[in-house]
Structure formats: structure tokens, C-alpha cells
Amino acid sequence: MQLPVMPPVSPMLAKPVSGVPAPDSIAGGLVYEPKWDGFRCIVFRDGDEVVLGSRNEKPLTRYFPEVVEAVLAHLPARCVVDGEIVVRTGERLDFGALQQRIHPADSRVRKLAVETPASFVAFDLLALGDDDLMGEPFGVRRAALESALANAQPPVHLTRISSDLAEGQRWFEVFEGAGLDGLVCKALASTYQPDKRVMLKVKHARTADCVVAGWRAHKQKGPDGQDILGSLMLGLYDDACVLQSVGVAASFTMARRAELVEELSAYAVGPDETHPWSEWRDATAHEGARLPGAVSRWSSGKTLDWNPLRPELVVEVGYDAMEGSRFRHTTQFKRWRPDRTPESCTYDQLEHPVRYNLADVLR
């Protein structure tokens, strides 16, 4: 492979902002794009050679053979394209199905490539032919990308773009219903700057009251070699009054992590006490879902060991979106809620975006 931009390349990143900025808030103007909820991927193609590079610069190539085939069929013969690998289920993006594609067995990868095929959504062009475009402004790169992908067909897509504030705000509100993750704002005059937070991103901000049902230790130890808190394990009650694991909260200083272990010790489950998640320590309980104590898919052999607590504490956390019945990302600790009972922490409090057909976003 001989391209003007060679792998690996760290993708350009975005910093969060609280609201959709106006197009003229940055010199040269801003444009808006949907924020896709998938795996960031920089595609390198040189003839018959294709490399799919991830955000952490590790290749994704072997996990998505159908994307490699799509690149060979629909992208220019020599190019470097930044975009997102996504999986669609029905009318929505399905990040859970996408995660399943990272599997060590090639036979499993090939099977899932047929059952849950991935698509590639392109949104930037780093090189074309012998030309390195990273030093060009985004406006120039976008025009070149539109020309390069003029004849592309699904599963390769060119992301939408708009300079209209009202349109950007509408996308932010309605596209979430198709499983998208917010809005990305790009300066038309900006060059491509790997691993720099040059772009802006707007994501939904919400809060929920959750039951604290356990904690996991931090990868680092305290000053005396003792365990310190890594994350609080959160639960919500479903319609059958069963406490379901919904994610974790982990936004604490190192000093506070040590203090929390001491404070939470008063709620530790004793050897003769029961816990709603006790049976989840049994390995057979992990076959159908990711539960406390399961083996991590991303770190082979690493278990997610946890310390059970009596489900008596309630905490308010900040979150952006749900993925099925769980929080899509790690939540942010807001405050303790001594005024709330654990039983009042149900799924009913969560916002549910109005459904929107993904096909209309891609169109």
C-alpha cells in the first residue's frame, strides 16, 4: 500500500458544547452533520488493498469483510476516507449488534457479516489519488468527497450536511429516534488535525435516579495498596419489580474514590444476606446478556468483578442515551438522593425519543 496518507491515523475528534452553535459563530462558518452511533473508521484503499483503521489506530479490517467488499465496489481506487461503521436493525441503528461483530472467531465474524451486515457512512476525505488533502479546509475536502462518492451505492453512504441552523436543530431533535447520537459541527475553514478536538459535538443531556446495587474497584490502588472505587453499579426496577442492571457511574476524583469505599462499607452485603443480583455470579447467567461479573468482550479474560451492596441508596446521574435497557455510556454522578426510595427508581422516568426511520436519515 502506497498512499499520500498512510495508516495508522488517529481521527480528528470533537469537543462537547451545550447547545447547537450558530453557523457564523466561528470565522468562515460552521456546517452541521448527524452524529452517527457506530465505530469510527478511517478507510485506506490502494487498489485491491483495504485497511479499516479504528479510533485507537487498531485495524478493524478482519471484523467487517462486507465493508471491505463495499469499499472495493464503491470507493475510488486510491483514497483515504474518514467515516463510521454502523449496523442497522429495522428503522434504527443498533450499537449492540455492532459490538457483537468484534469476535475472535473468523467463522463467527463471517456468520454475523451475513446476519447483521454493516454499512459505512463517509464524512471526510483525507486523500484522493496522489493528493494529501489533510491540509485543505473542510469545505474543499467535503466538495471533493461529494464528487468522489457521487456514484456510491449502499452499504456506502455519504452523510448529510447543512449550514442552516434550524435544520441542524431539527436533526438534533428527530434523528435520535433513528438511533443517532446527536450533532457534529464542523468549521468550513478547518484543516484535518488527527487526535485534536477541533470539531464540536452536541449530545442529549438527561438525568435519572438510580439504585446503587454495588461497586467495582478502580484499576489503580489507594496510597496504602487498598482497593478504591472505580464505578458505582446502577439499577432500575422494571414492570415486574425486578432490579435490572443499567450501567455505571464513574465521575469521581481519586480522593473521593477512596472515601466512597469507606462510606459504602455500611451497605455491604453480608455472607448470610441475599442480593437481587446474587445469581448473576453463576457463569451460566451470562450466556444471554452482559451482567455484573461477566467476562469483558473488549479485554479477553478480564472479569468485571463487583462488590454487592444492599439496594438502599439512590443516586442521580447524568446520561445521554439508552441502548436497549441500559445506559449507552458511563453516566456522570450528580448527587445523592436521600429523598427518593429505591422502589421509585423505575424505567418510567426515562425519556423515550420519538421513533424516526433511519432510511430517511440516510436518504
C-alpha positions, 0 to 999 in steps of 0.5 A, a space after each residue: 500500500 502506497 498512499 499520500 496518507 498512510 495508516 495508522 491515523 488517529 481521527 480528528 475528534 470533537 469537543 462537547 458544547 451545550 447547545 447547537 452553535 450558530 453557523 457564523 459563530 466561528 470565522 468562515 462558518 460552521 456546517 452541521 452533520 448527524 452524529 452517527 452511533 457506530 465505530 469510527 473508521 478511517 478507510 485506506 484503499 490502494 487498489 485491491 488493498 483495504 485497511 479499516 483503521 479504528 479510533 485507537 489506530 487498531 485495524 478493524 479490517 478482519 471484523 467487517 469483510 462486507 465493508 471491505 467488499 463495499 469499499 472495493 465496489 464503491 470507493 475510488 481506487 486510491 483514497 483515504 476516507 474518514 467515516 463510521 461503521 454502523 449496523 442497522 436493525 429495522 428503522 434504527 441503528 443498533 450499537 449492540 449488534 455492532 459490538 457483537 461483530 468484534 469476535 475472535 472467531 473468523 467463522 463467527 465474524 463471517 456468520 454475523 457479516 451475513 446476519 447483521 451486515 454493516 454499512 459505512 457512512 463517509 464524512 471526510 476525505 483525507 486523500 484522493 489519488 496522489 493528493 494529501 488533502 489533510 491540509 485543505 479546509 473542510 469545505 474543499 475536502 467535503 466538495 471533493 468527497 461529494 464528487 468522489 462518492 457521487 456514484 456510491 451505492 449502499 452499504 456506502 453512504 455519504 452523510 448529510 450536511 447543512 449550514 442552516 441552523 434550524 435544520 441542524 436543530 431539527 436533526 438534533 431533535 428527530 434523528 435520535 429516534 433513528 438511533 443517532 447520537 446527536 450533532 457534529 459541527 464542523 468549521 468550513 475553514 478547518 484543516 484535518 488535525 488527527 487526535 485534536 478536538 477541533 470539531 464540536 459535538 452536541 449530545 442529549 443531556 438527561 438525568 435519572 435516579 438510580 439504585 446503587 446495587 454495588 461497586 467495582 474497584 478502580 484499576 489503580 490502588 489507594 496510597 496504602 495498596 487498598 482497593 478504591 472505587 472505580 464505578 458505582 453499579 446502577 439499577 432500575 426496577 422494571 414492570 415486574 419489580 425486578 432490579 435490572 442492571 443499567 450501567 455505571 457511574 464513574 465521575 469521581 476524583 481519586 480522593 473521593 474514590 477512596 472515601 466512597 469505599 469507606 462510606 459504602 462499607 455500611 451497605 455491604 452485603 453480608 455472607 448470610 444476606 441475599 442480593 437481587 443480583 446474587 445469581 448473576 455470579 453463576 457463569 451460566 447467567 451470562 450466556 444471554 446478556 452482559 451482567 455484573 461479573 461477566 467476562 469483558 468482550 473488549 479485554 479477553 479474560 478480564 472479569 468485571 468483578 463487583 462488590 454487592 451492596 444492599 439496594 438502599 441508596 439512590 443516586 442521580 446521574 447524568 446520561 445521554 442515551 439508552 441502548 436497549 435497557 441500559 445506559 449507552 455510556 458511563 453516566 456522570 454522578 450528580 448527587 445523592 438522593 436521600 429523598 427518593 426510595 429505591 422502589 421509585 427508581 423505575 424505567 418510567 422516568 426515562 425519556 423515550 425519543 420519538 421513533 424516526 426511520 433511519 432510511 430517511 436519515 440516510 436518504 
